[in-house]
């Protein structure tokens, strides 16, 4: 799998409406490729956040992220209900979905400067500890899928999707991301990707 860099897409849509908003609506407020807003640090991102450029740090508890980006955002299971990014975007549409989640989050707690912080060693550490994340998602699905709360039942689908992502294509994505971090560019077709 070749790593696709979402940052040029992020920068290209600043000042334009997102496709899901429709014509004549508001526009993207700022460049979401930078750090999260004030008081929100990359080091405070949720431990379940998958490595990559995008993350959330101390979001509100309104649970709006999955309305925009159900294939990318999930909520913690504590009383805070913070959002985190469980899958990085791989297409322009997915970038728009994730930016929509950032735009709807009232504290500006989404950031897109993860590339400046993740190192190959940190990515490999996260991958080695993926069993902890996977087990958390399995338990969340088991608990929330039978909840009387329809929002929790909906979010349980994200937990199942996260488990499938961990068991499926995440390793290939992370190997491509490691190449990007080590070489400063995506791998070309046929180039060997580093091991996790």
C-alpha positions as CSV (number, residue, x, y, z in Angstrom):
1,X,0.0,0.0,0.0
2,X,1.3,3.4,-0.9
3,X,0.8,6.1,1.7
4,X,-1.4,8.9,0.4
5,X,-0.6,12.4,1.9
6,X,-3.8,14.1,2.9
7,X,-2.2,17.5,3.8
8,X,-2.3,19.1,0.3
9,X,-6.1,18.3,0.2
10,X,-6.5,19.9,3.7
11,X,-4.8,23.1,2.6
12,X,-6.7,23.2,-0.7
13,X,-10.1,23.4,0.9
14,X,-9.4,26.3,3.3
15,X,-12.0,29.0,2.6
16,X,-14.2,26.7,0.6
17,X,-17.4,24.9,1.7
18,X,-17.1,21.2,2.3
19,X,-19.0,19.0,-0.2
20,X,-21.4,17.7,2.5
21,X,-22.4,21.3,3.3
22,X,-23.6,22.2,-0.1
23,X,-23.4,25.4,-2.1
24,X,-24.0,28.8,-0.4
25,X,-23.1,27.5,3.1
26,X,-20.2,28.5,5.4
27,X,-16.6,27.8,4.4
28,X,-13.8,25.9,6.1
29,X,-12.5,28.3,8.8
30,X,-8.8,27.5,8.9
31,X,-6.0,25.2,7.8
32,X,-6.6,22.0,9.7
33,X,-3.1,20.7,8.9
34,X,-1.7,22.7,11.9
35,X,-1.8,21.9,15.6
36,X,-5.0,21.6,17.6
37,X,-6.3,24.8,19.1
38,X,-5.1,26.5,22.2
39,X,-4.9,24.2,25.3
40,X,-5.0,21.1,23.1
41,X,-1.6,19.4,22.7
42,X,-0.6,16.5,20.5
43,X,0.9,14.9,23.7
44,X,-2.6,14.9,25.2
45,X,-4.2,12.9,22.3
46,X,-6.2,9.9,23.3
47,X,-4.1,6.7,23.6
48,X,-6.4,4.9,21.2
49,X,-5.7,7.4,18.4
50,X,-4.1,5.7,15.4
51,X,-0.8,7.1,14.2
52,X,-0.9,9.6,11.4
53,X,-1.3,13.3,10.8
54,X,-4.7,13.8,12.4
55,X,-5.7,13.5,16.0
56,X,-8.1,15.0,18.6
57,X,-7.1,16.2,22.0
58,X,-9.6,17.0,24.8
59,X,-12.6,17.5,22.5
60,X,-16.1,18.5,23.8
61,X,-18.5,15.8,24.7
62,X,-21.2,16.5,22.2
63,X,-20.6,13.4,20.1
64,X,-20.7,15.2,16.8
65,X,-17.6,13.6,15.2
66,X,-19.3,10.4,13.9
67,X,-22.1,12.5,12.3
68,X,-19.4,13.8,9.9
69,X,-16.8,11.0,9.9
70,X,-18.2,7.7,11.1
71,X,-15.4,5.8,9.3
72,X,-12.7,7.8,11.2
73,X,-14.0,9.1,14.6
74,X,-14.9,7.1,17.7
75,X,-15.7,8.2,21.3
76,X,-14.0,7.1,24.5
77,X,-16.1,5.1,26.9
78,X,-15.5,7.4,30.0
79,X,-17.9,10.0,31.2
80,X,-16.1,12.6,29.1
81,X,-17.1,11.2,25.7
82,X,-14.0,12.6,24.0
83,X,-13.5,12.0,20.3
84,X,-10.4,10.4,18.8
85,X,-9.3,9.4,15.2
86,X,-9.2,5.7,14.7
87,X,-8.6,5.7,10.9
88,X,-6.6,8.2,9.0
89,X,-8.1,9.6,5.7
90,X,-7.0,8.0,2.4
91,X,-9.0,10.0,-0.1
92,X,-10.1,13.6,-0.6
93,X,-13.6,12.8,0.5
94,X,-12.4,11.2,3.7
95,X,-10.3,14.3,4.4
96,X,-13.5,16.4,4.0
97,X,-15.3,14.1,6.4
98,X,-12.6,14.4,9.0
99,X,-12.4,18.2,8.6
100,X,-16.2,18.4,9.0
101,X,-15.7,16.6,12.4
102,X,-13.1,19.2,13.3
103,X,-15.2,22.1,12.2
104,X,-18.2,20.8,14.3
105,X,-16.1,20.4,17.5
106,X,-16.5,23.6,19.5
107,X,-13.0,23.7,21.2
108,X,-10.9,23.4,18.0
109,X,-9.3,20.3,19.5
110,X,-8.6,18.5,16.2
111,X,-5.1,18.8,14.8
112,X,-3.3,17.8,11.6
113,X,0.4,18.2,12.5
114,X,0.9,14.6,13.7
115,X,3.7,14.1,11.2
116,X,5.8,16.6,13.2
117,X,5.4,14.4,16.3
118,X,5.2,10.8,15.3
119,X,8.5,9.0,15.0
120,X,9.1,5.6,13.6
121,X,9.9,4.4,17.1
122,X,6.6,5.8,18.5
123,X,4.6,4.2,15.6
124,X,6.2,0.9,16.3
125,X,5.5,1.2,20.0
126,X,1.8,2.0,19.3
127,X,1.7,-1.1,17.0
128,X,3.2,-3.4,19.6
129,X,0.5,-2.2,22.0
130,X,-2.4,-2.6,19.6
131,X,-3.8,-5.5,21.5
132,X,-4.7,-3.2,24.3
133,X,-6.6,-0.9,21.8
134,X,-8.2,-3.9,20.1
135,X,-9.4,-5.4,23.4
136,X,-10.9,-2.0,24.4
137,X,-12.8,-1.8,21.2
138,X,-14.1,-5.3,21.5
139,X,-15.4,-4.6,25.0
140,X,-16.9,-1.3,23.9
141,X,-18.8,-3.0,21.1
142,X,-20.1,-5.7,23.4
143,X,-21.3,-3.1,25.9
144,X,-22.6,-0.4,23.6
145,X,-24.3,-2.6,21.0
146,X,-26.9,-3.6,23.6
147,X,-27.3,-0.1,25.1
148,X,-30.7,1.6,25.3
149,X,-28.9,4.8,24.0
150,X,-29.2,4.9,20.2
151,X,-26.0,7.0,20.0
152,X,-24.0,4.3,21.8
153,X,-25.5,1.6,19.6
154,X,-24.5,3.6,16.5
155,X,-21.0,4.1,17.9
156,X,-20.6,0.4,18.6
157,X,-20.4,0.0,14.8
158,X,-17.3,2.2,14.9
159,X,-15.8,0.0,17.5
160,X,-16.3,-3.1,15.3
161,X,-14.9,-1.1,12.3
162,X,-11.8,-0.3,14.4
163,X,-11.2,-3.9,15.3
164,X,-11.5,-4.8,11.6
165,X,-9.1,-2.0,10.7
166,X,-6.6,-3.3,13.3
167,X,-7.0,-6.9,12.0
168,X,-7.0,-5.8,8.3
169,X,-5.3,-3.0,6.5
170,X,-3.8,-0.9,9.4
171,X,-0.5,-2.7,9.3
172,X,0.0,-1.9,5.6
173,X,-1.1,1.7,6.2
174,X,1.4,2.1,9.0
175,X,4.3,0.6,7.0
176,X,3.6,3.2,4.3
177,X,3.4,5.9,7.0
178,X,6.7,4.7,8.4
179,X,8.3,5.1,5.0
180,X,6.8,8.6,4.8
181,X,8.3,9.5,8.2
182,X,11.7,8.0,7.4
183,X,12.1,9.2,3.8
184,X,10.0,12.4,3.8
185,X,7.9,11.2,0.9
186,X,5.5,8.4,0.1
187,X,7.0,5.2,-1.3
188,X,7.0,4.7,-5.0
189,X,5.5,1.6,-6.5
190,X,7.8,-1.3,-6.0
191,X,9.8,0.3,-3.2
192,X,10.2,-1.9,-0.1
193,X,8.3,-0.7,3.0
194,X,9.9,-0.8,6.5
195,X,8.9,-3.5,9.0
196,X,6.7,-2.7,11.9
